[in-house]
C-alpha cells in the first residue's frame, strides 16, 4: 500500500474507555523523550482534550487521525508529516480498540483501522482491577479478533499488588503475550475530569510536575526497550488533503480557556495553504484583529465563563464591527457565544453577541454525541453550498430558541440517517454545534 518509513510507531489501545490509555501514552512519550528520542503523538477520533496533554508532553502539536471523517489520503499526509519529525510516533486510540461505526472497510473510525493502515503493532492497556488470570483471555481475544491488526504486547494497569501482577503475567505467558509494563493505582497522577472529558491541559494546576511524575513512572514501570523492539516502521503512502481550505488569508482565531477546541491538523493545513492565524482572547476582552479577513470562534467551555464573556464589551464591539463586512464562523461553544443568550448551569441567562438569533442553555443538559456529515445549504467558511463536510457533535447544551436565521447545513449521522437542518446563517456570520474535521 505504501513505502516503509524509518520512523517506528505504536498504537496504544484498550478494550474500553477508562482503561488508562492517556496515562500510559503520556508516561511512554515523556520517558522516551528522556532517552533523547524525538516523539510525536496522534489521537484517533475527534477528541480535543487528550491532544492538548500530548502536545504539552512532546512540545509539538498532536493532530487527530480519524478514519471515518478523513479520506485515506489525508490520513497518509498527516502521518507522513509526523514521521518526518520523529523517531517514534505513538497513536492513542479512542474508546475500545475496535470501537467504531458501521462503514466501509477502513472507514469505521476505530483505532484498529489506523493500526492496519500503517502496519503498526498495538500496545494493549488492560485494566486488571477486579481480575487477574482472566486478563489473559481478554488479550487472547483481542490478538485474534481481526486479521491485519497485531497486538504486540500488553501493559497491566491498576495492579493491586505484586502477587496480583505475577498472577496476571503468568497467565499472559500461556497466550503467549509479552507483558511490557505494569502500573499500580496512583491517585497522584490521575487526570481531573469534567463534563466533556478531562480538564484542559492549560487549566491543570501543575502540569510540568505531572509530566515529570509520568516520565518517572514510565521509566520505572514500562519496558521501554521491549516497546521499542515491538514498534514497527510506519507504512505510509503518498497522500494529501487539507480538510477544507482556510476561510481567509489572515484568520482571527479565538483562543483561551473558553475557546480552546481547534484541531491541530486544520491549523497545520491552513498554514501550509498560506494562511496566517492571529490569536485573540475574548476572556481578556480582546476583539479580532482588524487586519484579518475572517474570524473563527472555536469550541470550548463558554458556559463556564458566560458572565465574563457577557461583560467583555471590547470583544462584543469588535466582533460586531468585524461581522459587518467579513466572515465569522463559530463551532459548538463558539456557536453558543454567537447567539442571543446563554444560560449557565446555575440557570442565569447571560447576553451573548447576538450575531445570530438562537439561544442556548447548559442548565437543561442533554448529551448530543456522534459523527455527522453536513451538506452545506449556503456558502460558508467551511465550504461552498452543496458540498459535504464530515465532523462530529459532542455537547450537553441545548437550543432553547432556534431563532429565525437561515440554516447552515443538513445533517446526517454516520449511518446516513437524516437529522434535519442545523446551525444558523445571518449575513457574514455562520455557526453550528457541528465541529468540522474534513471535506467528505
C-alpha positions in Angstrom: 0.0 0.0 0.0 2.9 2.4 0.7 6.5 2.7 1.4 8.1 1.9 4.8 9.4 4.9 6.8 12.4 4.5 9.1 10.4 6.1 11.9 8.7 3.5 14.1 5.3 3.6 15.6 3.0 2.0 18.1 -0.8 2.2 18.6 -1.9 2.3 22.2 -5.3 0.7 22.6 -7.5 -0.8 25.2 -10.8 -2.8 25.5 -12.7 0.3 26.6 -12.6 3.9 27.7 -11.2 4.5 31.2 -8.6 1.8 31.0 -5.7 4.3 31.4 -4.6 4.8 27.8 -3.9 8.5 28.2 -1.8 8.0 31.3 0.2 5.2 29.6 0.7 7.3 26.4 1.9 10.3 28.4 4.2 8.1 30.5 5.7 6.4 27.5 6.1 9.7 25.5 7.8 11.5 28.3 10.1 8.6 29.2 11.2 8.1 25.6 11.9 11.8 25.3 14.2 11.5 28.3 16.2 9.0 26.3 16.8 11.7 23.7 14.2 10.3 21.2 12.0 12.6 19.1 8.5 11.6 20.0 5.2 12.7 18.3 1.7 11.6 19.4 -1.5 11.5 17.4 -5.0 10.8 18.8 -7.5 8.7 16.9 -11.0 10.0 16.6 -12.4 13.5 17.1 -11.3 14.2 20.7 -9.9 17.6 21.7 -8.8 17.1 25.3 -6.2 14.4 25.1 -4.2 16.1 22.3 -3.5 19.1 24.4 -1.9 16.9 27.1 0.1 15.1 24.4 1.2 18.4 22.9 2.5 19.5 26.3 4.3 16.2 26.8 6.1 16.4 23.5 6.4 20.1 22.9 4.7 19.6 19.5 1.2 19.7 18.1 -0.9 16.5 18.4 -3.0 16.0 15.4 -6.1 13.8 15.2 -6.3 10.8 12.9 -10.0 10.0 12.2 -10.6 7.1 9.8 -14.3 8.0 9.4 -14.1 11.7 8.9 -10.8 11.9 7.0 -10.2 10.4 3.5 -7.4 7.8 3.4 -5.1 10.2 1.6 -5.4 12.8 4.3 -4.6 10.2 7.0 -1.4 9.4 5.0 -0.5 13.0 4.7 -0.8 13.7 8.4 1.1 10.5 9.3 3.8 11.3 6.8 4.2 14.7 8.5 4.5 13.2 11.9 7.0 10.5 10.7 9.2 13.2 9.1 9.7 14.9 12.5 10.0 11.9 14.8 11.9 8.8 15.8 8.8 7.3 17.4 5.1 8.0 16.7 2.5 7.0 19.3 -1.2 6.8 18.4 -3.6 6.8 21.3 -6.9 5.3 20.3 -10.4 6.4 21.5 -12.8 4.1 23.3 -12.0 0.4 22.7 -9.6 -0.6 20.0 -12.2 -2.0 17.7 -15.0 0.5 18.5 -16.3 2.5 15.5 -19.3 2.9 13.4 -20.8 0.7 10.6 -19.0 1.9 7.5 -17.0 0.7 4.5 -13.7 -1.2 5.3 -11.1 1.2 6.6 -13.6 4.0 7.4 -15.2 2.9 10.6 -13.3 5.4 12.7 -11.9 2.6 15.0 -8.3 2.9 16.2 -7.7 -0.6 14.8 -8.2 0.9 11.3 -5.1 3.0 11.9 -3.0 0.0 13.1 -4.0 -1.9 10.0 -3.4 1.0 7.6 0.0 2.0 8.9 1.2 -1.6 9.7 1.7 -0.8 13.4 1.5 -3.1 16.4 -0.9 -2.4 19.3 0.3 -2.0 22.9 -2.9 -3.2 24.7 -3.6 -1.5 28.0 -5.5 -3.8 30.3 -7.2 -2.6 33.4 -6.8 -5.7 35.6 -8.6 -4.4 38.7 -11.1 -7.0 39.7 -9.4 -9.8 37.7 -6.0 -11.5 37.3 -5.7 -14.6 35.1 -8.9 -13.6 33.2 -7.0 -10.7 31.7 -5.1 -13.3 29.5 -8.4 -14.3 27.9 -9.1 -10.7 27.0 -5.6 -10.4 25.5 -6.1 -13.6 23.5 -9.4 -12.4 22.2 -8.0 -9.1 21.1 -4.9 -10.7 19.5 -7.1 -12.9 17.2 -10.0 -10.6 16.6 -9.0 -9.1 13.3 -6.6 -10.0 10.5 -4.1 -7.3 9.9 -4.2 -5.9 13.5 -1.4 -7.3 15.6 -1.3 -7.0 19.4 2.4 -6.8 20.2 2.2 -6.7 24.0 0.2 -5.6 27.0 0.6 -3.2 29.9 -1.2 -4.4 33.1 -2.8 -1.3 34.6 -4.2 -0.7 38.1 -2.3 -3.7 39.6 -3.2 -4.1 43.2 -0.1 -5.9 44.5 3.0 -7.8 43.3 1.1 -11.1 43.7 -1.7 -9.7 41.6 0.8 -8.7 38.9 2.5 -12.1 38.9 -0.8 -14.0 38.5 -1.8 -11.9 35.5 1.6 -12.0 34.0 1.9 -15.8 34.4 -1.4 -16.2 32.6 -0.2 -14.0 29.7 2.8 -16.4 29.2 0.3 -19.1 28.1 -1.3 -16.9 25.4 1.7 -16.1 24.7 1.7 -12.4 25.1 4.6 -10.2 26.2 4.0 -8.1 29.3 5.7 -4.8 28.5 4.8 -3.0 31.7 2.6 -2.8 34.8 1.3 0.1 36.8 -0.4 0.2 40.2 -3.2 2.5 41.2 -1.8 6.0 41.8 -4.1 8.9 42.6 -1.3 11.5 42.3 -1.2 11.0 38.5 -4.9 11.0 38.0 -6.1 13.5 35.4 -9.1 15.5 36.6 -12.4 15.3 34.6 -15.4 17.4 33.8 -18.5 17.0 31.6 -16.8 16.8 28.2 -13.8 14.7 29.4 -10.6 15.7 31.1 -9.9 19.2 32.4 -7.9 21.0 29.7 -4.1 20.8 29.8 -3.9 24.6 30.1 -6.0 24.6 33.3 -4.1 21.9 35.1 -2.7 23.3 38.3 0.9 21.9 37.9 1.3 20.3 34.5 5.1 20.3 34.5 5.1 18.4 37.8 2.6 15.9 36.4 4.6 15.3 33.3 7.8 14.8 35.3 6.0 12.3 37.5 4.7 10.5 34.4 8.2 10.3 32.9 9.5 8.7 36.1 6.5 6.4 36.1 7.3 5.3 32.6 10.9 4.7 33.3 10.0 2.7 36.4 7.0 0.8 35.2 7.3 0.3 31.4 9.7 -2.0 29.5 10.9 0.8 27.2 13.4 -1.4 25.4 10.8 -4.1 24.8 8.3 -1.5 23.5 10.9 -0.1 21.1 11.7 -3.6 19.8 8.0 -4.2 19.3 7.5 -0.9 17.4 7.4 -1.2 13.6 8.4 1.0 10.7 5.4 3.1 9.6 3.9 2.1 6.3 2.6 5.3 4.8 1.6 6.2 1.2 1.8 9.5 -0.6 -1.3 11.4 0.5 -2.6 14.9 0.6 -5.6 16.6 2.0 -6.2 19.9 3.8 -9.6 19.1 5.5 -11.1 22.3 3.9 -9.5 25.5 2.8 -8.8 28.3 5.2 -11.6 30.8 5.4 -9.2 33.7 4.8 -5.7 34.8 4.3 -5.4 36.2 7.9 -7.7 34.4 10.3 -8.5 35.8 13.7 -8.7 32.7 16.0 -10.3 32.9 19.4 -8.0 31.1 21.8 -8.3 31.0 25.6 -9.9 28.8 28.3 -13.3 29.4 26.8 -12.3 28.8 23.2 -9.7 26.0 23.0 -11.0 23.3 20.8 -9.3 23.8 17.4 -7.9 20.9 15.5 -4.1 20.9 15.0 -4.4 19.3 11.6 -6.5 22.3 10.4 -4.1 24.8 11.8 -1.2 23.0 10.0 -3.1 22.7 6.8 -4.3 26.3 6.8 -0.7 27.5 7.4 0.6 25.3 4.5 -2.1 26.9 2.3 -0.6 30.3 3.1 -3.0 31.5 5.8 -1.8 33.3 9.0 -3.6 32.5 12.2 -3.9 35.5 14.5 -5.0 34.5 18.1 -7.1 36.7 20.4 -8.6 36.2 23.8 -12.3 37.1 24.3 -11.8 36.4 28.1 -9.2 39.2 28.1 -11.8 41.4 26.4 -10.0 41.4 23.1 -11.7 41.7 19.7 -10.4 40.2 16.4 -7.5 41.9 14.7 -8.9 44.4 12.3 -6.3 43.4 9.7 -7.8 39.9 9.5 -10.2 39.0 6.8 -12.0 36.1 8.6 -12.8 35.2 12.2 -13.1 31.7 13.8 -14.7 31.1 17.2 -13.6 27.6 18.3 -15.5 25.3 20.7 -14.6 25.0 24.3 -16.3 25.8 27.6 -18.0 29.2 27.3 -20.7 28.0 29.7 -18.0 28.2 32.5 -17.2 31.8 31.5 -20.5 33.2 30.5 -20.5 36.1 32.9 -17.1 37.2 31.8 -18.0 36.9 28.1 -21.2 38.9 28.7 -19.2 41.7 30.3 -16.5 41.8 27.6 -17.6 45.0 25.8 -14.5 45.4 23.7 -14.9 41.8 22.5 -18.6 42.4 21.7 -18.0 45.7 19.9 -15.0 44.3 17.9 -17.0 41.2 16.8 -19.9 43.4 15.7 -17.7 45.6 13.6 -15.9 42.6 12.1 -19.0 40.8 11.2 -20.4 43.7 9.4 -18.1 43.1 6.4 -16.1 39.8 6.9 -17.0 36.2 7.5 -17.3 34.9 11.1 -17.8 31.2 11.9 -18.5 29.6 15.3 -18.3 25.9 16.2 -20.2 24.5 19.2 -19.1 26.8 22.1 -18.4 29.5 19.5 -21.8 29.0 18.1 -23.3 29.4 21.6 -21.5 32.7 22.0 -22.7 34.0 18.6 -26.3 33.6 19.8 -28.5 35.9 21.7 -28.2 34.4 25.2 -26.5 31.6 27.0 -28.0 30.1 30.2 -25.3 28.7 32.5 -25.5 25.6 34.7 -26.9 27.6 37.6 -29.8 28.9 35.5 -28.5 32.5 35.0 -29.1 33.8 31.5 -26.3 35.9 30.0 -26.5 38.1 26.9 -24.1 36.9 24.2 -23.0 38.5 20.9 -26.4 38.4 19.2 -24.9 38.0 15.8 -27.2 35.0 15.4 -30.7 34.7 16.8 -30.7 31.4 18.7 -30.4 31.0 22.5 -28.8 28.0 24.3 -28.8 26.6 27.8 -26.4 24.5 29.7 -28.9 24.2 32.6 -31.1 21.9 30.5 -28.4 19.3 29.8 -28.8 16.7 27.1 -26.0 14.7 25.6 -25.5 15.1 21.8 -22.8 12.9 20.6 -21.8 11.3 17.3 -20.3 11.6 13.9 -22.0 14.0 11.4 -21.9 14.7 7.7 -23.0 18.2 6.9 -24.4 19.1 3.5 -24.0 22.8 3.3 -27.1 24.8 2.3 -25.2 28.1 1.8 -21.7 29.2 1.1 -19.8 29.3 4.4 -16.2 29.4 5.7 -16.2 25.6 5.9 -17.2 25.1 2.2 -19.4 26.0 -0.7 -23.1 25.4 -0.8 -23.9 21.8 -1.8 -20.6 20.3 -0.6 -20.3 17.8 2.2 -18.1 18.2 5.3 -17.5 15.4 7.9 -17.1 16.0 11.6 -18.9 15.4 14.9 -21.1 16.8 17.7 -20.3 16.5 21.4 -22.1 18.8 23.7 -24.6 18.9 26.6 -26.0 22.3 25.8 -29.4 22.6 24.1 -31.0 25.2 21.9 -33.9 26.8 23.8 -34.9 29.2 21.0 -33.9 28.4 17.4 -34.3 32.0 16.2 -35.2 32.8 12.6 -31.9 32.6 10.9 -31.4 30.6 7.7 -29.9 27.1 8.4 -26.3 26.3 7.7 -26.4 22.6 6.8 -28.5 19.5 6.5 -27.0 16.8 8.9 -26.9 13.1 8.7 -25.3 10.7 11.2 -22.7 8.1 10.4 -25.3 5.6 9.2 -26.8 8.2 6.8 -29.9 8.9 8.9 -31.3 12.4 8.4 -31.1 14.6 11.4 -32.6 17.7 9.9 -31.2 21.2 9.2 -28.9 22.7 11.8 -26.9 25.8 12.6 -27.6 29.3 11.5 -26.5 31.9 9.0 -27.1 35.7 9.1 -25.2 38.0 6.8 -21.5 37.1 7.1 -22.0 35.1 10.3 -22.4 31.3 10.4 -22.2 28.6 13.0 -23.5 25.3 14.4 -22.8 22.8 17.1 -21.1 20.7 14.4 -17.3 20.5 14.6 -15.8 20.3 11.0 -12.9 17.8 10.5 -12.5 17.3 6.8 -14.2 17.6 3.4 -16.1 14.4 2.7 
